[in-house]
Amino acid sequence: MLYQIYETQRSVMEPFADLAEVASRLYLNPMLPLAQFPLAQRISAGYDLMHRLGKDYEKPVFGIHKVDVDGVDIAIHERVEIDKPFCELRRFKRFSDNTDTLATLKGQPVVLIVAPLSGHYATLLRDTVRAMLKDHKVYITDWKNARLVPLSEGDFHLDDYVLYIQEFIRYLQKGYGNCHVMSVCQPTVPVLAAVSLMASRGETTPLSMTMMGGPIDASKSPTSVNNLATERSHSWFENNVIYRVPDNFPGAGRRVYPGFLQHSGFVAMNPGHHATSHYDYFQDLIKGDNSSAEIHRQFYDEYNAVLDMDAHYYLETIDTVFQDFKLVNGTWDVKNEKGQLERVRPQDIAHTALLTVEGELDDISGSGQTAAAHDLCTGIPKTHQMHYEAKGAGHYGIFSGRRWREMVYPVVKSFIRAHQPTPEALAVASTAPAPQGVKAAATSTAVTKPVAKRATKTTVKATVKAAAKPVPASSAAKAPSTTAPRKARQPV
């Protein structure tokens, strides 16, 4: 009933929110008499704020149409490569009509960014994607709103999440020979499970895993998010936060953790901060500070857009990650494509380099939670492991904003490059038959041998020192001459 009540309230409020937007513009338009009234600017600002507090926030778009690579604009075409019932594998295809730039882009690493399925849409990682596109071929998981998925598509479990990741990794391996995986926040756990299971089967695993701000071991430095999960029982979550989707959506009848409840939880974590932010927005509108007001709009357009999560996935995540700590206790079994249970064994990973990133001031994933992955992945040589803490960065700062671009991204970029095989090795891997079973282990070893030599030569200290400097121009992607011969624009 709560979901239906919320939808009814939203439907009733929507016309008033639209009316507030119209009123705001009427008082702001200098060509109209209302704009000449005393306090017109203040009245317009009040209506604008009312509109933004009452409007419905839909899924944002990435909106990345071009990126600058060493002074050259690279066109970006966004498209869906794989369409699954609960997720799309989205590719950001790069185009250039400059032959030198094109040659550079073609030799860059392939990275699968696994976005969190924890309330917000994948567009929350827009800044992450934009930065990565300068030096990598980028794919991202774009999770669907569960209320838009018909019941005929079945349920979505945590095991399905793991299987999706494995399918996407195999897809990139088939097309490019291999890939790197980057997970932000919640997906660090299922990504580690997916790679662990592939390693246990003898499949080719990604060249590297970058894990950022995730609850690998949620028992370390518990935050308010962790405490909520441990203080409440499974039955409490099922009885208090799980509701059925109303009839006016394609997923009518599906049991979900509604997005509006998640958003309420987000706001409740820092209510004073949000109140101050909205008041500052009101003041910026009065002063005519349009640039500051636009920054506020862009942030809350993203922050207020939330999605529903399938109840099975949500409740299983609570149990597995935050209550039973199955990953670190070695008791997590995942059901494979054939319906058989397989034990998650991170210690079986041997040919995938590991980078963990934490924010010094992260209040969602506490200190040490992500770094715990190193204690689990004992099969990875120490020379292929690295941990980085971003000083002064909160949870969002490690993947978005200035600290991400100037501090974290250079480290991620250097780590991926240090574990990227030579083009010759990748060419051999891409022409070989798709590896299966035990045969894949030999393929994985063959591809990563040349990497091991280079990685051993570069110590963790040297990598951090070099990467922590302000972002330099890529040494592998010098700005091409403007007089270079131009051909029809080609994709990368």
C-alpha positions as CSV (number, residue, x, y, z in Angstrom):
1,M,0.0,0.0,0.0
2,L,2.8,2.4,0.8
3,Y,4.1,2.3,-2.8
4,Q,0.6,3.0,-4.1
5,I,0.1,5.9,-1.7
6,Y,3.4,7.4,-2.8
7,E,2.5,7.1,-6.5
8,T,-0.9,8.8,-5.8
9,Q,0.8,11.6,-3.9
10,R,3.3,12.1,-6.7
11,S,0.6,12.2,-9.3
12,V,-1.3,14.8,-7.3
13,M,1.8,16.9,-6.8
14,E,3.1,16.8,-10.3
15,P,0.7,19.4,-11.8
16,F,1.5,21.8,-8.9
17,A,5.3,21.3,-9.5
18,D,4.8,22.1,-13.2
19,L,2.7,25.2,-12.3
20,A,5.5,26.4,-10.0
21,E,7.9,26.1,-12.9
22,V,5.7,28.2,-15.1
23,A,5.2,30.8,-12.3
24,S,9.0,31.0,-11.8
25,R,9.5,31.8,-15.5
26,L,6.7,34.4,-15.5
27,Y,8.4,36.4,-12.7
28,L,11.8,36.1,-14.3
29,N,10.9,37.1,-17.9
30,P,11.8,40.9,-18.3
31,M,9.3,41.2,-21.1
32,L,6.3,40.5,-18.8
33,P,4.7,42.8,-16.3
34,L,5.2,40.4,-13.4
35,A,9.0,40.7,-13.7
36,Q,8.6,44.4,-12.8
37,F,7.0,43.7,-9.4
38,P,9.1,44.3,-6.2
39,L,10.8,41.2,-5.0
40,A,10.1,39.5,-8.4
41,Q,13.5,37.8,-8.4
42,R,12.9,36.4,-4.9
43,I,9.4,35.2,-5.8
44,S,10.7,33.5,-9.0
45,A,13.5,31.8,-6.9
46,G,10.8,30.5,-4.4
47,Y,8.7,29.0,-7.2
48,D,11.8,27.5,-8.8
49,L,12.8,25.8,-5.6
50,M,9.2,24.6,-5.1
51,H,9.3,23.1,-8.6
52,R,12.6,21.2,-7.9
53,L,11.4,19.9,-4.6
54,G,8.1,18.6,-6.0
55,K,9.1,17.4,-9.5
56,D,9.6,13.7,-10.5
57,Y,13.2,12.9,-11.4
58,E,13.6,10.5,-14.3
59,K,16.7,8.5,-15.4
60,P,19.4,11.0,-16.5
61,V,21.4,10.5,-19.7
62,F,25.2,10.2,-19.8
63,G,25.3,13.1,-22.4
64,I,29.0,12.5,-23.2
65,H,29.3,13.5,-26.9
66,K,33.0,14.2,-27.1
67,V,36.2,14.1,-25.0
68,D,39.4,16.0,-25.4
69,V,42.5,13.8,-25.9
70,D,45.7,15.9,-25.9
71,G,43.9,18.8,-27.6
72,V,42.0,16.7,-30.1
73,D,38.2,16.3,-29.8
74,I,37.1,12.7,-30.0
75,A,33.5,12.1,-30.9
76,I,31.6,9.6,-28.7
77,H,28.7,7.4,-29.8
78,E,26.9,5.7,-27.0
79,R,25.2,2.4,-27.8
80,V,23.9,-0.8,-26.2
81,E,26.0,-3.9,-26.9
82,I,24.1,-6.5,-24.8
83,D,20.5,-6.1,-23.6
84,K,19.6,-8.3,-20.6
85,P,16.3,-8.2,-18.7
86,F,17.8,-6.3,-15.8
87,C,20.9,-4.6,-17.4
88,E,22.4,-3.2,-20.5
89,L,26.0,-3.4,-21.4
90,R,26.6,0.1,-22.7
91,R,29.6,1.0,-24.9
92,F,31.1,4.4,-25.5
93,K,32.4,4.1,-29.0
94,R,35.1,6.6,-29.9
95,F,35.5,8.1,-33.4
96,S,38.3,10.1,-35.0
97,D,39.2,11.2,-38.5
98,N,42.8,11.8,-37.6
99,T,45.0,8.8,-38.5
100,D,47.6,9.4,-35.8
101,T,45.0,9.7,-33.1
102,L,43.1,6.7,-34.4
103,A,46.2,4.6,-34.2
104,T,46.7,5.6,-30.6
105,L,43.1,5.0,-29.5
106,K,43.1,1.5,-31.1
107,G,46.0,0.3,-28.9
108,Q,44.4,1.4,-25.6
109,P,43.1,-1.0,-22.9
110,V,39.5,-2.2,-22.7
111,V,37.8,-1.5,-19.4
112,L,34.5,-2.8,-18.1
113,I,33.1,-0.4,-15.5
114,V,30.7,-2.2,-13.3
115,A,28.3,0.5,-11.9
116,P,26.6,0.0,-8.5
117,L,23.1,-1.3,-8.3
118,S,22.3,0.4,-5.0
119,G,19.7,3.1,-5.7
120,H,21.2,5.5,-8.2
121,Y,21.6,4.9,-12.0
122,A,24.9,4.2,-13.7
123,T,25.0,7.9,-14.8
124,L,26.2,8.6,-11.3
125,L,29.6,7.5,-12.8
126,R,29.4,10.0,-15.7
127,D,32.6,11.7,-14.5
128,T,34.3,8.4,-14.2
129,V,33.4,7.4,-17.7
130,R,34.4,10.8,-19.1
131,A,37.9,10.6,-17.6
132,M,38.4,6.9,-18.6
133,L,37.5,7.6,-22.2
134,K,40.7,9.6,-22.7
135,D,42.9,6.6,-22.3
136,H,40.6,3.5,-22.5
137,K,37.9,1.7,-24.5
138,V,35.0,1.9,-22.1
139,Y,32.0,-0.3,-21.4
140,I,29.6,0.1,-18.4
141,T,26.8,-1.9,-16.8
142,D,23.6,0.2,-17.0
143,W,21.2,-1.4,-14.5
144,K,17.5,-1.2,-15.3
145,N,14.7,0.1,-13.0
146,A,13.1,-3.1,-11.6
147,R,9.6,-1.6,-11.8
148,L,10.0,-1.4,-15.6
149,V,10.9,-5.1,-15.9
150,P,7.8,-7.3,-16.5
151,L,7.2,-10.3,-14.1
152,S,7.5,-12.6,-17.2
153,E,11.3,-11.9,-17.1
154,G,11.6,-13.7,-13.8
155,D,13.3,-12.6,-10.6
156,F,16.7,-11.1,-10.2
157,H,19.1,-12.6,-7.6
158,L,22.6,-11.8,-6.4
159,D,23.7,-14.9,-8.3
160,D,22.3,-13.4,-11.5
161,Y,24.3,-10.3,-10.9
162,V,27.5,-12.4,-10.8
163,L,26.5,-14.3,-13.9
164,Y,25.8,-11.0,-15.8
165,I,29.3,-9.8,-15.0
166,Q,30.9,-13.1,-16.2
167,E,28.9,-12.9,-19.4
168,F,30.1,-9.3,-20.1
169,I,33.7,-10.2,-19.3
170,R,33.6,-13.2,-21.7
171,Y,32.0,-10.9,-24.4
172,L,34.9,-8.4,-24.2
173,Q,37.5,-11.2,-24.0
174,K,36.1,-12.7,-27.2
175,G,36.2,-9.3,-29.0
176,Y,39.6,-8.0,-27.7
177,G,41.5,-11.0,-26.3
178,N,41.1,-9.7,-22.7
179,C,40.0,-6.7,-20.6
180,H,40.3,-4.9,-17.3
181,V,37.5,-4.6,-14.8
182,M,36.7,-1.7,-12.6
183,S,34.0,-1.8,-9.9
184,V,32.7,1.2,-7.8
185,C,31.1,0.7,-4.4
186,Q,28.5,-2.1,-4.2
187,P,29.7,-4.2,-7.2
188,T,33.2,-4.9,-5.7
189,V,31.7,-7.9,-4.0
190,P,30.0,-9.6,-6.9
191,V,32.9,-8.7,-9.2
192,L,35.3,-10.4,-7.0
193,A,33.0,-13.4,-6.9
194,A,32.6,-13.5,-10.6
195,V,36.4,-13.4,-11.2
196,S,37.0,-15.9,-8.5
197,L,34.6,-18.4,-10.0
198,M,36.2,-18.0,-13.4
199,A,39.6,-18.6,-12.0
200,S,38.4,-21.7,-10.1
201,R,37.1,-23.1,-13.4
202,G,40.3,-22.4,-15.2
203,E,38.8,-19.7,-17.4
204,T,40.8,-16.6,-18.6
205,T,40.4,-13.9,-16.0
206,P,40.6,-10.1,-16.6
207,L,44.1,-8.6,-16.7
208,S,43.3,-6.4,-13.7
209,M,40.6,-5.6,-11.1
210,T,40.2,-2.1,-9.8
211,M,38.0,-2.0,-6.7
212,M,36.9,1.4,-5.4
213,G,35.1,2.1,-2.1
214,G,33.3,-1.2,-1.7
215,P,32.2,-3.4,1.2
216,I,34.5,-6.4,0.6
217,D,34.6,-6.9,4.4
218,A,31.8,-4.8,5.9
219,S,32.8,-5.7,9.4
220,K,35.9,-3.4,9.3
221,S,35.3,0.2,10.4
222,P,31.5,-0.1,10.2
223,T,29.6,3.0,9.1
224,S,26.0,4.0,9.6
225,V,25.1,2.0,6.5
226,N,26.7,-1.1,7.9
227,N,25.1,-0.6,11.3
228,L,21.6,-0.4,9.9
229,A,22.2,-3.7,8.1
230,T,23.5,-5.5,11.2
231,E,21.0,-4.1,13.7
232,R,18.0,-5.3,11.7
233,S,17.0,-8.8,10.9
234,H,16.3,-10.3,7.5
235,S,12.6,-10.4,8.4
236,W,12.6,-6.8,9.4
237,F,13.9,-5.7,6.0
238,E,11.4,-8.0,4.2
239,N,8.4,-6.7,6.2
240,N,9.4,-3.0,6.2
241,V,11.1,-2.0,3.0
242,I,9.8,-4.5,0.4
243,Y,6.7,-3.6,-1.6
244,R,5.0,-4.6,-4.8
245,V,5.1,-2.4,-7.9
246,P,1.7,-0.6,-8.6
247,D,-0.4,-1.5,-11.6
248,N,0.6,1.5,-13.7
249,F,4.1,0.2,-14.4
250,P,5.3,-2.6,-16.7
251,G,6.7,-4.5,-13.6
252,A,3.4,-4.4,-11.8
253,G,3.3,-7.0,-9.0
254,R,7.1,-7.4,-8.7
255,R,8.5,-7.3,-5.2
256,V,11.0,-4.5,-5.0
257,Y,12.9,-2.2,-2.6
258,P,11.4,1.1,-3.9
259,G,13.7,3.9,-5.1
260,F,11.7,6.5,-3.1
261,L,12.6,4.7,0.2
262,Q,16.2,4.5,-0.8
263,H,16.2,8.3,-1.5
264,S,14.7,9.0,1.9
265,G,17.5,7.0,3.4
266,F,20.1,8.9,1.4
267,V,18.7,12.3,2.6
268,A,18.3,11.1,6.2
269,M,22.1,10.5,6.4
270,N,22.9,14.2,6.0
271,P,19.6,16.2,6.3
272,G,21.4,19.4,7.4
273,H,23.7,19.3,4.4
274,H,20.8,19.0,1.9
275,A,18.8,21.7,3.6
276,T,21.8,24.1,3.4
277,S,22.4,23.2,-0.2
278,H,18.8,24.0,-1.2
279,Y,18.9,27.3,0.7
280,D,22.2,28.2,-1.0
281,Y,20.5,27.4,-4.3
282,F,17.7,29.8,-3.4
283,Q,20.2,32.5,-2.6
284,D,22.1,31.9,-5.9
285,L,18.9,32.4,-7.8
286,I,18.2,35.7,-6.0
287,K,21.7,36.9,-6.7
288,G,21.6,35.8,-10.4
289,D,24.5,33.4,-9.9
290,N,23.5,31.1,-12.7
291,S,26.7,29.1,-12.8
292,S,26.4,28.0,-9.1
293,A,22.6,27.3,-9.6
294,E,23.3,25.1,-12.6
295,I,25.9,23.1,-10.6
296,H,23.2,22.5,-8.0
297,R,20.7,21.4,-10.6
298,Q,23.1,19.0,-12.2
299,F,24.0,17.4,-8.9
300,Y,20.4,16.9,-7.7
301,D,19.1,15.8,-11.1
302,E,21.4,12.9,-10.6
303,Y,21.1,12.5,-6.9
304,N,17.3,12.5,-6.9
305,A,16.9,10.0,-9.7
306,V,16.6,6.6,-8.1
307,L,15.5,3.1,-9.3
308,D,13.8,0.2,-7.7
309,M,15.8,-3.0,-6.9
310,D,14.4,-6.5,-7.1
311,A,13.6,-7.8,-3.6
312,H,15.5,-11.0,-4.0
313,Y,18.7,-9.2,-5.0
314,Y,18.4,-6.7,-2.3
315,L,17.7,-9.1,0.6
316,E,20.4,-11.5,-0.6
317,T,22.9,-8.7,-0.6
318,I,22.0,-7.7,2.9
319,D,22.5,-11.3,4.1
320,T,25.6,-12.2,2.1
321,V,27.6,-8.9,2.4
322,F,26.4,-7.1,5.6
323,Q,25.1,-9.8,8.0
324,D,26.8,-13.2,7.3
325,F,30.0,-11.8,5.7
326,K,30.0,-14.9,3.4
327,L,32.8,-13.6,1.1
328,V,35.4,-13.1,3.9
329,N,34.3,-16.2,5.8
330,G,34.6,-18.4,2.7
331,T,31.0,-19.7,2.9
332,W,29.5,-18.1,-0.2
333,D,28.1,-20.4,-2.8
334,V,26.8,-19.1,-6.2
335,K,24.5,-20.9,-8.5
336,N,25.9,-21.2,-12.0
337,E,24.2,-21.2,-15.4
338,K,23.4,-25.0,-14.9
339,G,21.9,-24.5,-11.5
340,Q,24.9,-26.0,-9.7
341,L,26.3,-24.3,-6.6
342,E,30.0,-23.2,-6.8
343,R,32.0,-22.0,-3.8
344,V,33.6,-18.5,-4.2
345,R,37.3,-18.8,-3.7
346,P,39.2,-15.5,-4.2
347,Q,42.5,-17.4,-3.4
348,D,42.2,-19.1,-6.8
349,I,42.8,-15.9,-8.7
350,A,46.4,-15.9,-9.9
351,H,46.6,-14.0,-13.2
352,T,44.6,-10.8,-12.4
353,A,46.3,-7.8,-10.9
354,L,44.5,-6.1,-8.0
355,L,44.1,-2.4,-7.2
356,T,42.0,-1.2,-4.3
357,V,41.1,2.4,-3.7
358,E,39.6,4.0,-0.6
359,G,38.7,7.5,0.4
360,E,40.1,8.8,3.6
361,L,36.8,10.4,4.6
362,D,34.5,7.7,3.2
363,D,31.4,7.5,5.4
364,I,29.7,4.7,3.4
365,S,32.5,2.1,2.9
366,G,34.7,2.5,6.0
367,S,38.5,2.3,6.1
368,G,39.9,-1.1,5.3
369,Q,36.7,-2.6,3.9
370,T,37.9,-2.5,0.3
371,A,41.6,-3.2,1.1
372,A,40.4,-6.5,2.6
373,A,40.4,-7.9,-0.9
374,H,44.2,-8.2,-0.7
375,D,43.9,-10.6,2.3
376,L,41.5,-12.8,0.3
377,C,43.4,-12.9,-3.0
378,T,46.4,-14.7,-1.7
379,G,47.1,-16.3,-5.1
380,I,47.9,-13.0,-6.7
381,P,51.6,-12.1,-6.5
382,K,52.4,-9.2,-4.2
383,T,54.0,-7.4,-7.1
384,H,50.6,-7.3,-8.8
385,Q,48.8,-5.9,-5.8
386,M,48.4,-2.3,-4.8
387,H,46.3,-0.2,-2.4
388,Y,45.7,3.6,-2.7
389,E,44.0,5.9,-0.2
390,A,42.8,9.2,-1.6
391,K,43.5,11.9,1.1
392,G,40.6,14.2,1.8
393,A,38.2,12.3,-0.4
394,G,34.8,11.1,0.7
395,H,32.8,8.3,-0.9
396,Y,31.8,10.2,-4.1
397,G,35.2,11.9,-4.3
398,I,37.0,8.7,-5.3
399,F,35.0,8.4,-8.6
400,S,33.7,11.9,-9.3
401,G,35.0,15.5,-9.1
402,R,38.4,17.1,-8.7
403,R,40.0,14.5,-6.4
404,W,38.9,11.7,-8.8
405,R,40.4,13.5,-11.8
406,E,43.6,14.7,-10.2
407,M,44.4,12.1,-7.6
408,V,42.6,8.8,-8.2
409,Y,42.4,8.5,-12.0
410,P,46.2,8.9,-12.6
411,V,46.7,6.0,-10.2
412,V,44.1,3.8,-11.9
413,K,45.4,4.7,-15.4
414,S,49.0,3.9,-14.4
415,F,48.0,0.6,-12.8
416,I,46.0,-0.6,-15.8
417,R,48.7,0.4,-18.2
418,A,51.3,-1.5,-16.1
419,H,49.3,-4.7,-16.6
420,Q,48.3,-4.3,-20.2
421,P,50.0,-6.9,-22.5
422,T,51.8,-5.9,-25.6
423,P,49.7,-5.6,-28.8
424,E,51.4,-8.7,-30.1
425,A,50.3,-10.8,-27.1
426,L,46.7,-9.5,-27.4
427,A,46.6,-10.2,-31.1
428,V,47.6,-13.8,-30.4
429,A,44.9,-14.1,-27.7
430,S,42.2,-12.6,-29.9
431,T,42.8,-15.0,-32.8
432,A,42.8,-18.1,-30.5
433,P,39.5,-20.0,-30.0
434,A,37.4,-18.9,-27.1
435,P,38.9,-20.6,-24.0
436,Q,36.9,-23.1,-22.1
437,G,37.5,-25.1,-19.0
438,V,41.1,-26.1,-18.1
439,K,42.5,-25.1,-21.5
440,A,41.8,-21.4,-20.6
441,A,44.3,-21.5,-17.8
442,A,47.2,-21.8,-20.3
443,T,45.8,-19.0,-22.4
444,S,45.6,-16.7,-19.4
445,T,49.2,-17.5,-18.4
446,A,50.5,-16.9,-21.9
447,V,48.8,-13.5,-22.2
448,T,50.0,-12.2,-18.8
449,K,53.6,-13.4,-18.9
450,P,55.0,-10.3,-20.6
451,V,53.0,-8.2,-18.1
452,A,54.6,-9.9,-15.1
453,K,58.1,-8.8,-16.1
454,R,57.1,-5.1,-16.4
455,A,55.0,-5.1,-13.3
456,T,57.8,-6.6,-11.2
457,K,60.1,-3.9,-12.3
458,T,57.7,-1.2,-11.1
459,T,57.3,-1.1,-7.4
460,V,54.0,0.0,-5.7
461,K,55.7,3.1,-4.3
462,A,57.0,4.2,-7.7
463,T,53.6,3.7,-9.3
464,V,51.8,5.8,-6.7
465,K,54.5,8.5,-6.7
466,A,54.3,8.8,-10.5
467,A,50.5,8.6,-10.7
468,A,49.7,11.0,-7.8
469,K,51.1,13.9,-9.7
470,P,48.7,16.2,-11.6
471,V,47.3,14.5,-14.7
472,P,49.9,14.7,-17.4
473,A,49.4,14.4,-21.1
474,S,49.4,10.7,-22.1
475,S,52.9,9.7,-23.2
476,A,51.3,7.1,-25.4
477,A,48.9,9.6,-27.1
478,K,50.8,12.6,-28.2
479,A,48.8,15.3,-29.9
480,P,48.7,14.5,-33.6
481,S,49.8,17.0,-36.2
482,T,47.0,19.1,-37.5
483,T,48.4,18.5,-41.0
484,A,48.1,14.8,-40.8
485,P,46.1,13.2,-43.6
486,R,42.4,13.0,-42.8
487,K,40.2,10.2,-43.8
488,A,36.6,9.3,-43.1
489,R,35.9,9.2,-39.4
490,Q,36.6,5.8,-38.0
491,P,35.5,4.1,-34.8
492,V,37.5,2.8,-31.9
